[in-house]
């Protein structure tokens, strides 16, 4: 059995930035278990889907982002034994850690929407949430001049679900500028009554939807997709509705945590199977040596990549505090839901767990769209990500 001081499951933003931070804090033996050869800065996927970025802008070889001094175990987790803080990998290895951190992210639940995967394969459905299909989104959206186009926001759990509005609103701005918007029937499917659940943000978004002429179907989910006839069946409290003859659907799949989390007894509920942790300390409610952050942790706040900066900081401090028998720090549930309302303006939507404004820049209204916030989200944050966050400067 291979043993490490800290064993981290997941090589995304959470896993890599935490590993780098712990090494900077003096932890000598940190290992990351992650199978993927490529690391992605996922927030840029929405800009790829709007023609404002390329996949090359957001991808780096994993070997280039794993911090110096960190052991990268290129393998996938098959099972976890919480009692021994150990994992079994697909390659047959057994790994353990004095501390186990679970941050594998979420996986697509294609079975939740029968027919959706076939629609992706047929080419008339895609989304910025599925990296393999992302490059198809803008070529399809930018060439539409008539017909029906559908956008869906995924239900929870999902990584910052409201940001699925980005390709919708940037596409609508493009269509209005090119004069084809009146010839398109644009439909938005929301899983809740409003887009974000934040009154200030939703008031502005409702005006934006109306201004673009978007039909909004609320409290609805895609029940199935008839891929051969380009139709989506929606279900809501008012019944079923079929959207027929869809020219293109930016249909985001449902998500769930990896099955091994619930199989190991780390989740309170088998579906969606999120790690059951104290949402403030980030420690497992059942196993003191196990902690979790990111999309696969039940943190009682909206999952987002932007929230990881605060989560990594609190977790790094708590691992040190726990080792010294000191009081643990608290995560306030900070999250951010950046949404473009046009091709050059963005609202940040930074809030804490209770929905109170929590702006990173003092005295700035996080619900007001600005050109500078779009510039920072598109061009500034990626540089901060590669040069600081992944190097443990969080």
BALOBA-1460 file (C-alpha; in Angstrom, 3 decimals):
// residues 394
<rec num="1" residu="x" x="0.000" y="0.000" z="0.000"/>
<rec num="2" residu="x" x="1.304" y="3.446" z="-0.956"/>
<rec num="3" residu="x" x="0.916" y="5.933" z="1.859"/>
<rec num="4" residu="x" x="1.023" y="9.732" z="1.758"/>
<rec num="5" residu="x" x="0.597" y="12.490" z="4.281"/>
<rec num="6" residu="x" x="-2.199" y="14.095" z="2.245"/>
<rec num="7" residu="x" x="-3.954" y="12.192" z="-0.542"/>
<rec num="8" residu="x" x="-6.144" y="14.325" z="-2.832"/>
<rec num="9" residu="x" x="-8.703" y="12.760" z="-5.166"/>
<rec num="10" residu="x" x="-9.189" y="14.996" z="-8.204"/>
<rec num="11" residu="x" x="-6.919" y="17.015" z="-10.460"/>
<rec num="12" residu="x" x="-9.167" y="19.953" z="-11.296"/>
<rec num="13" residu="x" x="-9.036" y="23.461" z="-9.882"/>
<rec num="14" residu="x" x="-9.681" y="22.214" z="-6.338"/>
<rec num="15" residu="x" x="-7.146" y="19.400" z="-6.298"/>
<rec num="16" residu="x" x="-4.256" y="21.198" z="-7.987"/>
<rec num="17" residu="x" x="-4.620" y="24.520" z="-6.173"/>
<rec num="18" residu="x" x="-4.975" y="22.757" z="-2.809"/>
<rec num="19" residu="x" x="-1.896" y="20.614" z="-3.458"/>
<rec num="20" residu="x" x="0.124" y="23.703" z="-4.349"/>
<rec num="21" residu="x" x="-1.127" y="25.588" z="-1.290"/>
<rec num="22" residu="x" x="-0.283" y="22.719" z="1.080"/>
<rec num="23" residu="x" x="3.206" y="22.415" z="-0.348"/>
<rec num="24" residu="x" x="3.698" y="26.171" z="0.110"/>
<rec num="25" residu="x" x="2.500" y="25.753" z="3.708"/>
<rec num="26" residu="x" x="5.210" y="23.163" z="4.368"/>
<rec num="27" residu="x" x="3.386" y="19.852" z="3.945"/>
<rec num="28" residu="x" x="6.077" y="17.519" z="2.653"/>
<rec num="29" residu="x" x="4.131" y="14.618" z="1.136"/>
<rec num="30" residu="x" x="1.139" y="15.503" z="-1.070"/>
<rec num="31" residu="x" x="-0.250" y="13.215" z="-3.763"/>
<rec num="32" residu="x" x="-2.993" y="13.862" z="-6.323"/>
<rec num="33" residu="x" x="-4.963" y="11.031" z="-7.938"/>
<rec num="34" residu="x" x="-6.236" y="12.141" z="-11.350"/>
<rec num="35" residu="x" x="-6.461" y="10.177" z="-14.619"/>
<rec num="36" residu="x" x="-6.845" y="12.976" z="-17.150"/>
<rec num="37" residu="x" x="-3.826" y="14.065" z="-19.243"/>
<rec num="38" residu="x" x="-5.259" y="17.560" z="-19.844"/>
<rec num="39" residu="x" x="-6.171" y="20.255" z="-17.327"/>
<rec num="40" residu="x" x="-8.878" y="22.752" z="-18.314"/>
<rec num="41" residu="x" x="-9.798" y="26.183" z="-17.048"/>
<rec num="42" residu="x" x="-13.484" y="25.417" z="-17.378"/>
<rec num="43" residu="x" x="-14.995" y="28.923" z="-17.085"/>
<rec num="44" residu="x" x="-13.601" y="29.701" z="-20.550"/>
<rec num="45" residu="x" x="-15.719" y="26.933" z="-22.102"/>
<rec num="46" residu="x" x="-18.684" y="29.311" z="-22.191"/>
<rec num="47" residu="x" x="-16.595" y="31.808" z="-24.144"/>
<rec num="48" residu="x" x="-15.617" y="29.080" z="-26.614"/>
<rec num="49" residu="x" x="-19.340" y="28.471" z="-27.055"/>
<rec num="50" residu="x" x="-19.801" y="32.157" z="-27.840"/>
<rec num="51" residu="x" x="-16.903" y="32.450" z="-30.278"/>
<rec num="52" residu="x" x="-14.782" y="34.531" z="-27.896"/>
<rec num="53" residu="x" x="-12.151" y="31.890" z="-27.037"/>
<rec num="54" residu="x" x="-10.665" y="28.651" z="-28.323"/>
<rec num="55" residu="x" x="-10.017" y="25.331" z="-26.610"/>
<rec num="56" residu="x" x="-6.289" y="26.081" z="-26.776"/>
<rec num="57" residu="x" x="-6.903" y="29.094" z="-24.512"/>
<rec num="58" residu="x" x="-8.140" y="26.891" z="-21.666"/>
<rec num="59" residu="x" x="-6.133" y="23.667" z="-21.907"/>
<rec num="60" residu="x" x="-2.710" y="22.758" z="-20.521"/>
<rec num="61" residu="x" x="-0.985" y="19.361" z="-20.157"/>
<rec num="62" residu="x" x="-1.652" y="18.043" z="-16.658"/>
<rec num="63" residu="x" x="2.054" y="17.440" z="-16.195"/>
<rec num="64" residu="x" x="2.622" y="21.195" z="-16.570"/>
<rec num="65" residu="x" x="0.188" y="22.202" z="-13.800"/>
<rec num="66" residu="x" x="0.931" y="19.574" z="-11.137"/>
<rec num="67" residu="x" x="3.040" y="21.543" z="-8.636"/>
<rec num="68" residu="x" x="6.697" y="20.717" z="-8.069"/>
<rec num="69" residu="x" x="7.061" y="18.329" z="-5.155"/>
<rec num="70" residu="x" x="3.576" y="16.821" z="-5.632"/>
<rec num="71" residu="x" x="3.203" y="13.155" z="-6.563"/>
<rec num="72" residu="x" x="0.835" y="12.759" z="-9.508"/>
<rec num="73" residu="x" x="-0.822" y="9.353" z="-9.579"/>
<rec num="74" residu="x" x="-2.338" y="9.090" z="-13.047"/>
<rec num="75" residu="x" x="-5.132" y="6.669" z="-12.270"/>
<rec num="76" residu="x" x="-8.865" y="6.717" z="-11.547"/>
<rec num="77" residu="x" x="-10.475" y="5.961" z="-8.197"/>
<rec num="78" residu="x" x="-12.713" y="2.886" z="-8.138"/>
<rec num="79" residu="x" x="-13.548" y="2.703" z="-4.433"/>
<rec num="80" residu="x" x="-12.809" y="4.298" z="-1.069"/>
<rec num="81" residu="x" x="-12.479" y="2.716" z="2.359"/>
<rec num="82" residu="x" x="-13.278" y="5.539" z="4.786"/>
<rec num="83" residu="x" x="-12.196" y="3.551" z="7.844"/>
<rec num="84" residu="x" x="-8.593" y="3.440" z="6.610"/>
<rec num="85" residu="x" x="-8.681" y="6.616" z="4.469"/>
<rec num="86" residu="x" x="-7.583" y="4.496" z="1.522"/>
<rec num="87" residu="x" x="-8.609" y="4.189" z="-2.106"/>
<rec num="88" residu="x" x="-8.496" y="1.460" z="-4.701"/>
<rec num="89" residu="x" x="-7.739" y="2.563" z="-8.238"/>
<rec num="90" residu="x" x="-8.790" y="1.283" z="-11.622"/>
<rec num="91" residu="x" x="-5.204" y="0.221" z="-12.198"/>
<rec num="92" residu="x" x="-5.290" y="-1.999" z="-9.116"/>
<rec num="93" residu="x" x="-3.272" y="0.210" z="-6.760"/>
<rec num="94" residu="x" x="-4.141" y="0.761" z="-3.113"/>
<rec num="95" residu="x" x="-3.345" y="4.242" z="-1.810"/>
<rec num="96" residu="x" x="-3.855" y="5.760" z="1.614"/>
<rec num="97" residu="x" x="-3.323" y="9.057" z="3.353"/>
<rec num="98" residu="x" x="-3.158" y="10.339" z="6.879"/>
<rec num="99" residu="x" x="-5.571" y="12.915" z="5.451"/>
<rec num="100" residu="x" x="-7.886" y="12.205" z="2.518"/>
<rec num="101" residu="x" x="-9.362" y="15.101" z="0.529"/>
<rec num="102" residu="x" x="-12.208" y="14.312" z="-1.862"/>
<rec num="103" residu="x" x="-12.660" y="16.771" z="-4.745"/>
<rec num="104" residu="x" x="-13.292" y="14.780" z="-7.948"/>
<rec num="105" residu="x" x="-15.946" y="17.076" z="-9.393"/>
<rec num="106" residu="x" x="-19.192" y="15.845" z="-10.939"/>
<rec num="107" residu="x" x="-19.900" y="13.455" z="-13.818"/>
<rec num="108" residu="x" x="-22.548" y="13.606" z="-16.527"/>
<rec num="109" residu="x" x="-25.689" y="11.605" z="-15.778"/>
<rec num="110" residu="x" x="-26.728" y="10.804" z="-19.341"/>
<rec num="111" residu="x" x="-29.222" y="8.178" z="-18.147"/>
<rec num="112" residu="x" x="-31.270" y="10.952" z="-16.496"/>
<rec num="113" residu="x" x="-32.228" y="12.275" z="-19.942"/>
<rec num="114" residu="x" x="-32.851" y="9.429" z="-22.390"/>
<rec num="115" residu="x" x="-31.974" y="10.345" z="-25.956"/>
<rec num="116" residu="x" x="-29.761" y="13.337" z="-25.108"/>
<rec num="117" residu="x" x="-26.486" y="11.541" z="-25.760"/>
<rec num="118" residu="x" x="-27.797" y="10.404" z="-29.154"/>
<rec num="119" residu="x" x="-28.756" y="14.014" z="-29.971"/>
<rec num="120" residu="x" x="-25.181" y="15.043" z="-29.189"/>
<rec num="121" residu="x" x="-23.906" y="12.322" z="-31.496"/>
<rec num="122" residu="x" x="-26.354" y="13.440" z="-34.209"/>
<rec num="123" residu="x" x="-24.963" y="16.980" z="-33.989"/>
<rec num="124" residu="x" x="-28.056" y="19.063" z="-33.281"/>
<rec num="125" residu="x" x="-27.421" y="19.212" z="-29.525"/>
<rec num="126" residu="x" x="-24.254" y="20.224" z="-27.688"/>
<rec num="127" residu="x" x="-23.218" y="22.343" z="-24.729"/>
<rec num="128" residu="x" x="-20.338" y="24.229" z="-23.190"/>
<rec num="129" residu="x" x="-20.560" y="21.946" z="-20.159"/>
<rec num="130" residu="x" x="-19.347" y="18.945" z="-22.177"/>
<rec num="131" residu="x" x="-15.835" y="19.819" z="-23.406"/>
<rec num="132" residu="x" x="-15.895" y="17.372" z="-26.297"/>
<rec num="133" residu="x" x="-18.947" y="19.090" z="-27.752"/>
<rec num="134" residu="x" x="-18.039" y="22.694" z="-26.896"/>
<rec num="135" residu="x" x="-16.249" y="23.482" z="-30.200"/>
<rec num="136" residu="x" x="-19.473" y="22.649" z="-32.047"/>
<rec num="137" residu="x" x="-21.589" y="25.221" z="-30.206"/>
<rec num="138" residu="x" x="-20.554" y="28.525" z="-31.776"/>
<rec num="139" residu="x" x="-20.403" y="27.293" z="-35.401"/>
<rec num="140" residu="x" x="-24.005" y="26.109" z="-34.983"/>
<rec num="141" residu="x" x="-25.286" y="29.187" z="-33.118"/>
<rec num="142" residu="x" x="-23.553" y="31.745" z="-35.331"/>
<rec num="143" residu="x" x="-24.991" y="30.320" z="-38.545"/>
<rec num="144" residu="x" x="-28.611" y="30.120" z="-37.391"/>
<rec num="145" residu="x" x="-30.904" y="32.570" z="-39.156"/>
<rec num="146" residu="x" x="-34.331" y="31.063" z="-38.487"/>
<rec num="147" residu="x" x="-36.063" y="28.259" z="-36.615"/>
<rec num="148" residu="x" x="-36.260" y="27.119" z="-33.040"/>
<rec num="149" residu="x" x="-33.294" y="27.114" z="-30.652"/>
<rec num="150" residu="x" x="-33.439" y="25.853" z="-27.060"/>
<rec num="151" residu="x" x="-31.131" y="26.493" z="-24.104"/>
<rec num="152" residu="x" x="-31.360" y="24.626" z="-20.800"/>
<rec num="153" residu="x" x="-29.958" y="25.407" z="-17.365"/>
<rec num="154" residu="x" x="-29.059" y="22.217" z="-15.497"/>
<rec num="155" residu="x" x="-30.696" y="21.365" z="-12.168"/>
<rec num="156" residu="x" x="-28.553" y="21.032" z="-9.063"/>
<rec num="157" residu="x" x="-26.058" y="19.626" z="-8.544"/>
<rec num="158" residu="x" x="-24.177" y="21.292" z="-11.373"/>
<rec num="159" residu="x" x="-21.059" y="23.379" z="-11.592"/>
<rec num="160" residu="x" x="-22.378" y="26.936" z="-11.468"/>
<rec num="161" residu="x" x="-25.577" y="26.140" z="-13.355"/>
<rec num="162" residu="x" x="-26.630" y="29.771" z="-13.991"/>
<rec num="163" residu="x" x="-23.529" y="30.354" z="-16.117"/>
<rec num="164" residu="x" x="-25.248" y="28.222" z="-18.766"/>
<rec num="165" residu="x" x="-26.949" y="31.551" z="-19.549"/>
<rec num="166" residu="x" x="-23.687" y="32.931" z="-20.944"/>
<rec num="167" residu="x" x="-23.843" y="31.300" z="-24.397"/>
<rec num="168" residu="x" x="-27.567" y="32.093" z="-24.600"/>
<rec num="169" residu="x" x="-27.262" y="35.807" z="-23.940"/>
<rec num="170" residu="x" x="-24.078" y="36.277" z="-25.968"/>
<rec num="171" residu="x" x="-25.732" y="34.467" z="-28.891"/>
<rec num="172" residu="x" x="-28.850" y="36.652" z="-28.599"/>
<rec num="173" residu="x" x="-26.676" y="39.774" z="-28.684"/>
<rec num="174" residu="x" x="-24.967" y="38.439" z="-31.817"/>
<rec num="175" residu="x" x="-28.283" y="37.597" z="-33.484"/>
<rec num="176" residu="x" x="-29.667" y="41.047" z="-32.685"/>
<rec num="177" residu="x" x="-26.573" y="42.744" z="-34.132"/>
<rec num="178" residu="x" x="-26.795" y="40.656" z="-37.316"/>
<rec num="179" residu="x" x="-30.548" y="41.242" z="-37.659"/>
<rec num="180" residu="x" x="-31.735" y="37.617" z="-37.412"/>
<rec num="181" residu="x" x="-33.071" y="37.611" z="-33.848"/>
<rec num="182" residu="x" x="-36.697" y="38.336" z="-34.898"/>
<rec num="183" residu="x" x="-36.606" y="35.233" z="-37.137"/>
<rec num="184" residu="x" x="-35.551" y="32.918" z="-34.310"/>
<rec num="185" residu="x" x="-37.731" y="31.307" z="-31.667"/>
<rec num="186" residu="x" x="-35.471" y="31.267" z="-28.612"/>
<rec num="187" residu="x" x="-36.559" y="29.208" z="-25.604"/>
<rec num="188" residu="x" x="-34.914" y="28.994" z="-22.191"/>
<rec num="189" residu="x" x="-35.682" y="26.095" z="-19.839"/>
<rec num="190" residu="x" x="-35.053" y="26.883" z="-16.159"/>
<rec num="191" residu="x" x="-35.107" y="24.248" z="-13.390"/>
<rec num="192" residu="x" x="-36.431" y="26.822" z="-10.898"/>
<rec num="193" residu="x" x="-38.807" y="29.765" z="-10.938"/>
<rec num="194" residu="x" x="-35.942" y="32.204" z="-11.575"/>
<rec num="195" residu="x" x="-32.460" y="31.997" z="-13.034"/>
<rec num="196" residu="x" x="-30.328" y="32.529" z="-9.917"/>
<rec num="197" residu="x" x="-32.573" y="32.786" z="-6.856"/>
<rec num="198" residu="x" x="-31.029" y="36.199" z="-6.147"/>
<rec num="199" residu="x" x="-33.679" y="38.965" z="-6.397"/>
<rec num="200" residu="x" x="-31.326" y="41.692" z="-7.623"/>
<rec num="201" residu="x" x="-29.751" y="39.511" z="-10.305"/>
<rec num="202" residu="x" x="-33.045" y="37.967" z="-11.373"/>
<rec num="203" residu="x" x="-34.742" y="41.343" z="-11.811"/>
<rec num="204" residu="x" x="-32.087" y="42.408" z="-14.305"/>
<rec num="205" residu="x" x="-32.063" y="39.012" z="-16.048"/>
<rec num="206" residu="x" x="-35.835" y="39.061" z="-16.469"/>
<rec num="207" residu="x" x="-35.562" y="42.413" z="-18.246"/>
<rec num="208" residu="x" x="-32.763" y="40.983" z="-20.380"/>
<rec num="209" residu="x" x="-34.812" y="37.930" z="-21.351"/>
<rec num="210" residu="x" x="-37.735" y="40.162" z="-22.292"/>
<rec num="211" residu="x" x="-35.512" y="42.476" z="-24.297"/>
<rec num="212" residu="x" x="-34.207" y="39.601" z="-26.398"/>
<rec num="213" residu="x" x="-37.676" y="38.076" z="-26.800"/>
<rec num="214" residu="x" x="-36.757" y="34.833" z="-25.038"/>
<rec num="215" residu="x" x="-39.570" y="32.524" z="-23.979"/>
<rec num="216" residu="x" x="-38.810" y="31.256" z="-20.482"/>
<rec num="217" residu="x" x="-40.192" y="27.909" z="-19.320"/>
<rec num="218" residu="x" x="-39.855" y="27.714" z="-15.549"/>
<rec num="219" residu="x" x="-39.535" y="24.895" z="-13.006"/>
<rec num="220" residu="x" x="-38.989" y="22.485" z="-15.859"/>
<rec num="221" residu="x" x="-36.585" y="19.703" z="-16.767"/>
<rec num="222" residu="x" x="-35.880" y="17.810" z="-19.933"/>
<rec num="223" residu="x" x="-37.526" y="14.429" z="-19.450"/>
<rec num="224" residu="x" x="-36.367" y="12.894" z="-22.715"/>
<rec num="225" residu="x" x="-35.033" y="13.768" z="-26.133"/>
<rec num="226" residu="x" x="-36.349" y="12.245" z="-29.344"/>
<rec num="227" residu="x" x="-33.090" y="12.710" z="-31.174"/>
<rec num="228" residu="x" x="-34.281" y="11.493" z="-34.575"/>
<rec num="229" residu="x" x="-37.077" y="14.073" z="-34.842"/>
<rec num="230" residu="x" x="-35.304" y="16.925" z="-32.997"/>
<rec num="231" residu="x" x="-37.784" y="17.100" z="-30.109"/>
<rec num="232" residu="x" x="-37.433" y="17.688" z="-26.364"/>
<rec num="233" residu="x" x="-40.081" y="16.651" z="-23.862"/>
<rec num="234" residu="x" x="-40.181" y="18.888" z="-20.801"/>
<rec num="235" residu="x" x="-41.861" y="18.160" z="-17.501"/>
<rec num="236" residu="x" x="-42.958" y="20.752" z="-14.948"/>
<rec num="237" residu="x" x="-45.571" y="21.185" z="-12.209"/>
<rec num="238" residu="x" x="-48.058" y="22.214" z="-14.918"/>
<rec num="239" residu="x" x="-47.536" y="19.049" z="-16.970"/>
<rec num="240" residu="x" x="-45.579" y="18.020" z="-20.055"/>
<rec num="241" residu="x" x="-44.673" y="20.062" z="-23.090"/>
<rec num="242" residu="x" x="-42.968" y="18.956" z="-26.273"/>
<rec num="243" residu="x" x="-40.641" y="21.320" z="-28.136"/>
<rec num="244" residu="x" x="-40.622" y="20.111" z="-31.743"/>
<rec num="245" residu="x" x="-38.464" y="20.760" z="-34.814"/>
<rec num="246" residu="x" x="-35.589" y="22.163" z="-32.795"/>
<rec num="247" residu="x" x="-32.821" y="23.464" z="-35.052"/>
<rec num="248" residu="x" x="-30.267" y="23.422" z="-32.261"/>
<rec num="249" residu="x" x="-30.347" y="22.710" z="-28.534"/>
<rec num="250" residu="x" x="-27.742" y="23.893" z="-26.062"/>
<rec num="251" residu="x" x="-28.945" y="21.153" z="-23.742"/>
<rec num="252" residu="x" x="-26.849" y="20.674" z="-20.618"/>
<rec num="253" residu="x" x="-26.950" y="17.138" z="-19.188"/>
<rec num="254" residu="x" x="-27.812" y="16.426" z="-15.579"/>
<rec num="255" residu="x" x="-24.928" y="15.776" z="-13.192"/>
<rec num="256" residu="x" x="-24.172" y="13.607" z="-10.173"/>
<rec num="257" residu="x" x="-21.235" y="12.789" z="-7.962"/>
<rec num="258" residu="x" x="-19.091" y="9.738" z="-8.831"/>
<rec num="259" residu="x" x="-20.865" y="6.579" z="-7.638"/>
<rec num="260" residu="x" x="-17.977" y="5.480" z="-5.403"/>
<rec num="261" residu="x" x="-18.748" y="8.358" z="-3.003"/>
<rec num="262" residu="x" x="-22.167" y="6.970" z="-2.067"/>
<rec num="263" residu="x" x="-20.889" y="3.385" z="-2.274"/>
<rec num="264" residu="x" x="-18.317" y="4.250" z="0.397"/>
<rec num="265" residu="x" x="-20.968" y="5.683" z="2.695"/>
<rec num="266" residu="x" x="-19.575" y="9.203" z="2.383"/>
<rec num="267" residu="x" x="-22.858" y="10.711" z="1.146"/>
<rec num="268" residu="x" x="-26.006" y="11.474" z="3.099"/>
<rec num="269" residu="x" x="-28.132" y="10.645" z="0.044"/>
<rec num="270" residu="x" x="-27.309" y="8.180" z="-2.733"/>
<rec num="271" residu="x" x="-28.667" y="10.671" z="-5.268"/>
<rec num="272" residu="x" x="-26.967" y="12.965" z="-6.075"/>
<rec num="273" residu="x" x="-24.331" y="11.374" z="-3.861"/>
<rec num="274" residu="x" x="-22.455" y="14.450" z="-2.631"/>
<rec num="275" residu="x" x="-19.914" y="14.072" z="0.166"/>
<rec num="276" residu="x" x="-21.601" y="14.786" z="3.498"/>
<rec num="277" residu="x" x="-19.434" y="17.404" z="5.205"/>
<rec num="278" residu="x" x="-19.819" y="20.190" z="7.703"/>
<rec num="279" residu="x" x="-20.389" y="23.024" z="5.188"/>
<rec num="280" residu="x" x="-18.382" y="25.457" z="7.296"/>
<rec num="281" residu="x" x="-15.351" y="23.395" z="8.338"/>
<rec num="282" residu="x" x="-15.373" y="21.179" z="5.187"/>
<rec num="283" residu="x" x="-14.717" y="18.064" z="7.291"/>
<rec num="284" residu="x" x="-16.661" y="14.830" z="6.846"/>
<rec num="285" residu="x" x="-19.411" y="14.482" z="9.403"/>
<rec num="286" residu="x" x="-18.521" y="10.794" z="9.776"/>
<rec num="287" residu="x" x="-14.750" y="10.484" z="9.385"/>
<rec num="288" residu="x" x="-12.342" y="12.987" z="10.925"/>
<rec num="289" residu="x" x="-9.504" y="12.244" z="8.498"/>
<rec num="290" residu="x" x="-11.669" y="12.915" z="5.410"/>
<rec num="291" residu="x" x="-12.443" y="16.369" z="3.991"/>
<rec num="292" residu="x" x="-14.111" y="17.558" z="0.795"/>
<rec num="293" residu="x" x="-14.427" y="20.681" z="-1.337"/>
<rec num="294" residu="x" x="-15.705" y="21.552" z="-4.798"/>
<rec num="295" residu="x" x="-18.734" y="20.465" z="-6.776"/>
<rec num="296" residu="x" x="-18.931" y="16.955" z="-5.253"/>
<rec num="297" residu="x" x="-19.141" y="18.278" z="-1.677"/>
<rec num="298" residu="x" x="-22.449" y="19.194" z="-0.046"/>
<rec num="299" residu="x" x="-21.548" y="22.718" z="1.070"/>
<rec num="300" residu="x" x="-25.061" y="24.215" z="1.185"/>
<rec num="301" residu="x" x="-24.145" y="26.844" z="-1.390"/>
<rec num="302" residu="x" x="-24.225" y="27.144" z="-5.174"/>
<rec num="303" residu="x" x="-21.244" y="25.202" z="-6.590"/>
<rec num="304" residu="x" x="-18.825" y="27.310" z="-8.617"/>
<rec num="305" residu="x" x="-15.198" y="27.352" z="-9.634"/>
<rec num="306" residu="x" x="-14.871" y="30.849" z="-8.207"/>
<rec num="307" residu="x" x="-15.866" y="29.590" z="-4.761"/>
<rec num="308" residu="x" x="-12.868" y="27.268" z="-4.653"/>
<rec num="309" residu="x" x="-10.466" y="30.088" z="-3.855"/>
<rec num="310" residu="x" x="-12.177" y="30.545" z="-0.480"/>
<rec num="311" residu="x" x="-12.684" y="26.807" z="0.056"/>
<rec num="312" residu="x" x="-9.027" y="25.973" z="-0.570"/>
<rec num="313" residu="x" x="-7.916" y="28.683" z="1.840"/>
<rec num="314" residu="x" x="-10.229" y="27.482" z="4.615"/>
<rec num="315" residu="x" x="-9.357" y="23.824" z="4.073"/>
<rec num="316" residu="x" x="-5.599" y="24.447" z="4.074"/>
<rec num="317" residu="x" x="-5.931" y="26.390" z="7.315"/>
<rec num="318" residu="x" x="-8.127" y="23.695" z="8.848"/>
<rec num="319" residu="x" x="-5.756" y="20.858" z="8.003"/>
<rec num="320" residu="x" x="-3.010" y="22.747" z="9.832"/>
<rec num="321" residu="x" x="-5.325" y="23.654" z="12.725"/>
<rec num="322" residu="x" x="-6.542" y="20.075" z="13.073"/>
<rec num="323" residu="x" x="-2.982" y="18.754" z="13.225"/>
<rec num="324" residu="x" x="-2.229" y="21.200" z="16.056"/>
<rec num="325" residu="x" x="-5.494" y="20.647" z="17.935"/>
<rec num="326" residu="x" x="-6.665" y="24.210" z="17.339"/>
<rec num="327" residu="x" x="-10.086" y="25.655" z="16.494"/>
<rec num="328" residu="x" x="-11.180" y="25.280" z="12.879"/>
<rec num="329" residu="x" x="-11.818" y="28.134" z="10.470"/>
<rec num="330" residu="x" x="-15.228" y="28.635" z="8.835"/>
<rec num="331" residu="x" x="-16.254" y="28.852" z="5.185"/>
<rec num="332" residu="x" x="-19.090" y="31.351" z="4.754"/>
<rec num="333" residu="x" x="-20.433" y="29.789" z="1.559"/>
<rec num="334" residu="x" x="-19.017" y="32.462" z="-0.747"/>
<rec num="335" residu="x" x="-19.820" y="31.742" z="-4.371"/>
<rec num="336" residu="x" x="-19.902" y="33.604" z="-7.660"/>
<rec num="337" residu="x" x="-22.130" y="33.189" z="-10.711"/>
<rec num="338" residu="x" x="-20.697" y="35.363" z="-13.508"/>
<rec num="339" residu="x" x="-23.290" y="35.876" z="-16.245"/>
<rec num="340" residu="x" x="-22.832" y="37.839" z="-19.447"/>
<rec num="341" residu="x" x="-25.882" y="39.874" z="-20.426"/>
<rec num="342" residu="x" x="-24.356" y="40.737" z="-23.810"/>
<rec num="343" residu="x" x="-21.107" y="40.047" z="-25.648"/>
<rec num="344" residu="x" x="-19.269" y="42.762" z="-23.711"/>
<rec num="345" residu="x" x="-20.977" y="43.106" z="-20.312"/>
<rec num="346" residu="x" x="-21.052" y="40.775" z="-17.327"/>
<rec num="347" residu="x" x="-22.564" y="40.687" z="-13.850"/>
<rec num="348" residu="x" x="-20.522" y="38.881" z="-11.169"/>
<rec num="349" residu="x" x="-23.259" y="37.845" z="-8.707"/>
<rec num="350" residu="x" x="-20.978" y="37.281" z="-5.697"/>
<rec num="351" residu="x" x="-22.852" y="36.188" z="-2.575"/>
<rec num="352" residu="x" x="-22.419" y="34.209" z="0.629"/>
<rec num="353" residu="x" x="-24.365" y="31.127" z="1.659"/>
<rec num="354" residu="x" x="-27.390" y="33.206" z="2.656"/>
<rec num="355" residu="x" x="-27.487" y="35.181" z="-0.593"/>
<rec num="356" residu="x" x="-25.984" y="38.340" z="0.883"/>
<rec num="357" residu="x" x="-23.727" y="40.349" z="-1.454"/>
<rec num="358" residu="x" x="-20.072" y="39.444" z="-0.975"/>
<rec num="359" residu="x" x="-18.109" y="41.495" z="-3.518"/>
<rec num="360" residu="x" x="-14.404" y="40.803" z="-3.976"/>
<rec num="361" residu="x" x="-13.914" y="44.486" z="-4.755"/>
<rec num="362" residu="x" x="-15.304" y="46.680" z="-1.943"/>
<rec num="363" residu="x" x="-18.134" y="49.086" z="-2.763"/>
<rec num="364" residu="x" x="-18.790" y="47.455" z="-6.161"/>
<rec num="365" residu="x" x="-22.339" y="46.253" z="-6.802"/>
<rec num="366" residu="x" x="-21.918" y="42.558" z="-7.751"/>
<rec num="367" residu="x" x="-25.286" y="42.579" z="-9.536"/>
<rec num="368" residu="x" x="-24.524" y="45.432" z="-11.934"/>
<rec num="369" residu="x" x="-23.225" y="44.460" z="-15.397"/>
<rec num="370" residu="x" x="-20.004" y="46.157" z="-16.469"/>
<rec num="371" residu="x" x="-17.623" y="46.013" z="-19.400"/>
<rec num="372" residu="x" x="-14.632" y="45.832" z="-17.039"/>
<rec num="373" residu="x" x="-16.057" y="42.744" z="-15.318"/>
<rec num="374" residu="x" x="-16.435" y="41.036" z="-18.714"/>
<rec num="375" residu="x" x="-12.835" y="41.938" z="-19.572"/>
<rec num="376" residu="x" x="-11.625" y="40.581" z="-16.237"/>
<rec num="377" residu="x" x="-13.680" y="37.382" z="-16.507"/>
<rec num="378" residu="x" x="-12.564" y="36.687" z="-20.070"/>
<rec num="379" residu="x" x="-8.954" y="37.875" z="-20.032"/>
<rec num="380" residu="x" x="-7.835" y="38.675" z="-16.480"/>
<rec num="381" residu="x" x="-9.038" y="35.668" z="-14.498"/>
<rec num="382" residu="x" x="-7.474" y="33.044" z="-16.795"/>
<rec num="383" residu="x" x="-4.071" y="34.626" z="-16.207"/>
<rec num="384" residu="x" x="-4.704" y="34.740" z="-12.445"/>
<rec num="385" residu="x" x="-5.729" y="31.096" z="-12.606"/>
<rec num="386" residu="x" x="-2.641" y="29.793" z="-14.410"/>
<rec num="387" residu="x" x="-0.121" y="32.056" z="-12.692"/>
<rec num="388" residu="x" x="-1.413" y="32.285" z="-9.128"/>
<rec num="389" residu="x" x="-4.328" y="30.029" z="-8.175"/>
<rec num="390" residu="x" x="-2.801" y="26.805" z="-9.504"/>
<rec num="391" residu="x" x="0.443" y="27.746" z="-7.770"/>
<rec num="392" residu="x" x="-1.208" y="27.884" z="-4.369"/>
<rec num="393" residu="x" x="-1.515" y="31.654" z="-4.055"/>
<rec num="394" residu="x" x="-5.063" y="31.539" z="-2.726"/>
